[in-house]
């Protein structure tokens, strides 16, 4: 009896399991795909052929992702540009400090020399001669340090200009990419076949996708506009005379002068007569130096600061200028790197143009001080 009962129960359970399996299998065969589980192949292929990426999350352009990466990289590059500008300002301050110390020592030598002419005793004579030699030695050391500092300033300016050039090229490339993306979206929005393909996808997924740029693209465009506002440029016409390219320059906001564009000159170089004609006082703040001319001669000169120098629409303040001594009355005025170095620039000899590009890194230009205090003790 128990055996028969056990077999009956087992048969009933087996039958029930078999019935359940067939029912489940039938249900699997007759079940229709739920909305959102798959994208229709044909409309998806049509959109992908047009360059779009289609997922259950929406329709997008891969170029938008690339633009976003480029915008983020440019933000890092701008920080590098600010750091490079700080290096330039630091190198310039260092050089200014050394020149100020040299100037003070030269004044000290002049005073000692005048004092030497008045002494009559041997002790005083030896003391002053010793002081003159020591001061002269200090000046020689400062000259060497100044030369090294000048090289560091050149390197810092080159580094800053290289970063600026790369930044400008990146901004131009991003603008071209952004315009291309906008045109693709506009073209797609006006394409009836693509709109029909998207409608089929929306019907299948129960979605409301549209053919328009993403919100992140709008944010990237906003950042790109800010970058473009920091970049300004101008092509300035030059005059070619005797194989030299001349440009009109406005000094201190009122004096219009013609100068030769010379990227080989460390700073603006002007003959003494031109400076006097403009009524610019050299004063005691000028730093005596010696400079080499194009013909190989070495002549005395004085470094001063011009309040402003304007070329085209660009104005630079506190520009270093080398005023040549009377030994070089015929030396031509040169627009050198103390102005040109503030820009990404290119001289096009064939077109006779000076192309200036100014990039504002956002790093504030330090205020020009009266000059670093000398560590030398004043004689009582």
C-alpha positions in Angstrom: 0.0 0.0 0.0 2.8 2.4 0.9 4.7 1.5 -2.2 1.7 2.2 -4.5 1.1 5.5 -2.7 4.7 6.5 -3.1 4.7 5.7 -6.8 1.4 7.6 -7.3 2.8 10.7 -5.6 6.0 10.4 -7.6 4.1 10.0 -10.9 1.9 13.1 -10.0 5.0 15.2 -9.1 6.8 14.2 -12.4 3.7 15.0 -14.4 3.3 18.4 -12.7 7.0 19.3 -13.3 6.7 18.2 -17.0 3.5 20.2 -17.5 5.2 23.3 -15.9 8.3 23.0 -18.1 6.1 22.9 -21.3 4.1 25.8 -20.1 7.2 27.8 -19.4 8.7 27.0 -22.8 5.5 28.0 -24.5 5.4 31.3 -22.6 9.0 32.0 -23.7 8.2 31.4 -27.3 5.1 33.7 -27.3 6.6 36.5 -25.2 7.1 39.8 -27.2 10.2 42.0 -26.6 9.6 44.7 -24.0 10.1 48.3 -25.0 13.7 49.5 -24.5 15.3 46.1 -24.7 16.7 46.5 -28.3 17.2 49.1 -31.0 15.9 48.5 -34.5 18.8 47.6 -36.7 17.8 49.4 -39.9 17.2 53.0 -38.4 20.3 52.5 -36.1 22.5 51.7 -39.2 21.2 54.8 -41.0 22.1 57.1 -38.1 25.5 55.4 -37.6 26.3 55.7 -41.3 25.8 59.5 -40.9 28.4 59.5 -38.1 26.2 59.3 -35.0 26.5 56.9 -32.1 23.1 55.3 -31.1 22.5 53.7 -27.7 19.5 53.1 -25.5 20.6 56.3 -23.7 20.4 58.5 -26.8 21.9 59.7 -30.1 25.3 61.5 -29.9 28.4 62.5 -31.9 31.7 61.0 -30.9 33.3 64.3 -32.0 31.6 66.0 -29.0 33.6 63.7 -26.6 36.8 64.6 -28.4 36.0 68.3 -28.1 35.3 67.9 -24.4 38.7 66.3 -23.9 40.5 69.0 -25.9 38.7 71.7 -23.8 39.9 70.1 -20.5 43.5 69.8 -21.8 43.5 73.5 -22.8 42.5 74.4 -19.3 45.6 72.6 -18.1 47.6 74.3 -20.8 46.4 77.7 -19.6 47.7 76.9 -16.1 51.1 76.1 -17.6 51.0 79.4 -19.5 50.4 81.3 -16.2 53.3 79.5 -14.6 55.5 80.3 -17.6 54.5 84.0 -17.3 55.5 83.9 -13.6 58.9 82.6 -14.6 59.3 85.5 -17.1 58.3 88.1 -14.5 60.7 86.5 -11.9 63.6 86.5 -14.4 62.9 90.1 -15.3 62.8 91.2 -11.7 66.1 89.4 -11.1 67.7 91.1 -14.0 66.4 94.5 -13.0 67.7 94.0 -9.5 71.2 93.2 -10.8 71.2 96.2 -13.0 70.1 98.4 -10.2 73.0 97.1 -8.0 75.5 97.8 -10.9 74.2 101.3 -11.3 74.6 102.0 -7.5 78.1 100.6 -7.6 79.0 102.7 -10.6 77.8 105.8 -8.8 79.8 104.7 -5.8 82.9 104.4 -8.1 82.3 107.9 -9.4 82.1 109.3 -5.9 85.3 107.4 -4.8 87.2 108.7 -7.9 86.1 112.2 -7.0 87.2 111.7 -3.4 90.6 110.3 -4.6 91.5 113.5 -6.4 91.2 115.4 -3.1 93.3 113.2 -0.8 96.9 114.1 0.0 98.0 111.4 2.5 99.1 107.9 1.5 96.8 106.1 4.0 93.6 107.7 2.6 94.9 107.2 -1.0 95.5 103.5 -0.4 92.1 103.1 1.3 90.2 104.7 -1.6 92.2 102.8 -4.2 91.4 99.6 -2.4 87.7 100.5 -2.3 87.8 101.3 -6.0 89.3 97.9 -6.8 86.8 96.1 -4.6 83.9 98.0 -6.2 85.2 97.2 -9.6 85.4 93.5 -8.7 81.8 93.6 -7.5 80.7 95.2 -10.8 82.5 92.5 -12.8 80.7 89.8 -10.8 77.4 91.6 -11.3 78.0 91.8 -15.0 78.6 88.1 -15.2 75.4 87.4 -13.1 73.5 89.9 -15.4 74.6 88.0 -18.5 73.4 84.7 -17.0 70.2 86.3 -15.9 69.7 87.7 -19.4 70.0 84.2 -20.8 67.5 82.9 -18.2 65.1 85.6 -19.3 65.5 84.6 -23.0 64.8 81.0 -22.1 61.8 81.9 -20.0 60.3 84.1 -22.8 60.9 81.3 -25.4 59.1 78.8 -23.1 56.2 81.1 -22.6 55.9 81.9 -26.3 56.1 78.2 -27.2 53.2 77.4 -24.8 51.2 80.4 -26.2 51.8 79.2 -29.8 50.5 75.7 -28.9 47.6 77.2 -27.0 46.6 79.4 -30.0 46.8 76.4 -32.4 44.7 74.3 -30.0 42.0 77.0 -29.7 41.8 77.3 -33.5 41.5 73.6 -33.9 38.8 73.4 -31.2 36.9 76.2 -33.0 37.1 74.3 -36.3 35.9 71.1 -34.6 33.0 72.9 -32.8 31.8 74.4 -36.1 32.0 71.0 -37.8 29.9 69.4 -35.0 27.3 72.2 -35.2 27.1 71.8 -39.0 26.6 68.0 -38.6 23.7 68.5 -36.1 22.1 71.1 -38.3 22.4 68.9 -41.4 20.9 66.0 -39.5 18.0 68.0 -38.2 17.1 69.0 -41.7 17.5 65.4 -43.1 14.0 63.8 -43.4 15.5 60.3 -43.7 17.5 60.6 -40.5 14.4 62.1 -38.7 12.3 59.2 -39.9 15.0 56.7 -38.6 15.0 58.4 -35.2 11.2 58.3 -35.1 11.3 54.5 -35.5 13.8 54.2 -32.7 11.7 56.4 -30.4 8.6 54.3 -31.2 10.5 51.2 -30.4 12.1 52.4 -27.2 9.3 54.6 -26.0 11.9 57.4 -25.9 11.9 61.1 -27.0 15.4 61.5 -28.5 16.0 64.5 -30.7 18.7 65.5 -33.2 20.5 68.2 -31.4 23.8 68.8 -29.5 24.2 67.6 -25.9 24.1 69.9 -22.9 27.8 69.1 -22.4 28.5 70.4 -25.9 26.9 73.7 -25.0 29.1 74.0 -21.9 32.2 73.3 -23.9 31.3 76.0 -26.4 30.9 78.5 -23.6 34.4 77.6 -22.3 35.8 77.8 -25.9 34.4 81.3 -26.3 36.1 82.4 -23.1 39.4 81.0 -24.4 38.9 82.8 -27.7 38.3 86.1 -25.9 41.8 85.7 -24.3 43.3 85.6 -27.8 43.6 88.6 -30.0 45.6 89.1 -33.2 46.5 91.6 -35.9 48.5 91.6 -39.1 50.4 94.9 -39.3 51.8 96.2 -42.6 55.5 96.9 -42.8 57.6 99.0 -45.2 60.5 97.3 -46.9 63.4 99.6 -47.3 66.9 98.5 -48.2 66.2 94.9 -47.0 64.9 96.1 -43.6 61.3 96.0 -42.5 60.0 99.1 -40.8 56.9 99.5 -38.7 55.2 102.6 -37.2 55.5 102.7 -33.4 53.9 105.0 -30.9 56.0 105.8 -27.9 54.5 107.0 -24.6 51.2 107.5 -26.3 52.2 110.5 -28.4 55.4 110.1 -30.3 55.1 108.3 -33.7 58.4 106.8 -34.8 59.5 104.3 -37.5 61.6 101.4 -36.3 63.1 98.3 -37.8 61.5 95.0 -36.6 64.5 93.1 -35.2 63.9 89.9 -33.3 67.6 89.6 -32.8 67.7 92.7 -30.5 67.2 92.0 -26.8 65.2 95.2 -26.4 64.1 98.3 -28.2 67.2 100.3 -29.2 67.0 104.0 -30.0 69.7 106.5 -30.9 70.3 109.3 -28.3 69.0 112.1 -30.6 65.7 110.4 -31.1 65.2 110.0 -27.4 66.0 113.7 -26.8 63.7 114.8 -29.6 60.8 112.9 -27.9 61.7 114.8 -24.6 62.3 111.6 -22.7 64.6 112.1 -19.7 67.1 109.4 -19.0 67.6 110.5 -15.4 69.5 108.8 -12.6 67.5 105.6 -12.9 69.1 104.7 -16.2 71.6 101.8 -16.1 74.8 102.2 -18.0 75.6 99.2 -20.3 77.6 98.4 -23.4 76.0 97.0 -26.5 77.2 95.5 -29.8 76.0 97.1 -33.1 75.3 95.3 -36.3 78.7 96.5 -37.7 80.5 94.8 -34.8 81.3 98.0 -32.8 80.7 98.0 -29.1 79.3 101.3 -27.8 78.1 102.6 -24.4 74.4 102.8 -23.9 71.8 103.4 -21.1 68.9 101.1 -20.2 65.7 103.0 -19.4 62.0 102.1 -19.3 59.5 103.6 -21.8 56.1 104.2 -20.2 54.3 102.6 -23.2 54.9 101.3 -26.7 52.1 100.7 -29.2 52.2 98.8 -32.5 48.9 98.4 -34.3 46.2 97.9 -31.7 48.6 96.4 -29.1 50.1 98.5 -26.2 52.8 97.3 -23.8 53.7 99.3 -20.7 57.0 99.7 -18.9 59.1 98.5 -21.9 62.9 98.2 -21.6 64.7 100.5 -24.0 68.4 100.8 -24.8 69.5 104.4 -25.5 72.6 104.4 -27.6 75.4 106.8 -26.7 76.6 109.6 -29.0 79.1 107.2 -30.5 76.3 105.7 -32.6 74.4 108.7 -34.0 73.5 106.9 -37.2 72.3 103.6 -35.6 68.8 102.8 -36.7 66.0 102.5 -34.2 65.1 98.8 -33.5 61.9 97.3 -32.2 63.4 94.4 -30.3 62.3 91.6 -28.0 61.4 93.7 -25.0 58.2 94.5 -27.0 58.0 91.6 -29.5 58.6 89.0 -26.7 55.2 89.9 -25.2 53.5 88.3 -28.1 53.4 85.2 -30.3 54.7 86.9 -33.4 55.7 86.2 -37.0 57.5 88.4 -39.6 56.3 87.6 -43.1 58.9 89.2 -45.4 57.1 88.3 -48.6 53.9 89.9 -47.5 55.7 92.6 -45.6 53.6 91.9 -42.5 54.2 91.6 -38.8 51.6 89.2 -37.3 51.1 89.7 -33.6 49.0 87.4 -31.4 48.4 88.3 -27.8 47.2 85.6 -25.3 46.1 86.7 -21.9 47.0 83.9 -19.5 45.2 85.6 -16.6 48.5 86.0 -14.7 48.6 89.6 -13.5 51.7 91.6 -14.5 53.5 92.7 -11.3 53.7 96.4 -10.6 57.0 97.9 -11.5 58.8 98.9 -8.3 61.2 101.8 -7.9 64.0 99.2 -7.8 65.2 96.6 -5.3 67.0 97.9 -2.3 70.7 97.3 -2.5 72.3 95.1 0.2 75.4 97.4 0.2 75.9 99.6 3.2 76.1 103.3 2.5 79.2 105.1 3.5 78.8 107.5 6.4 
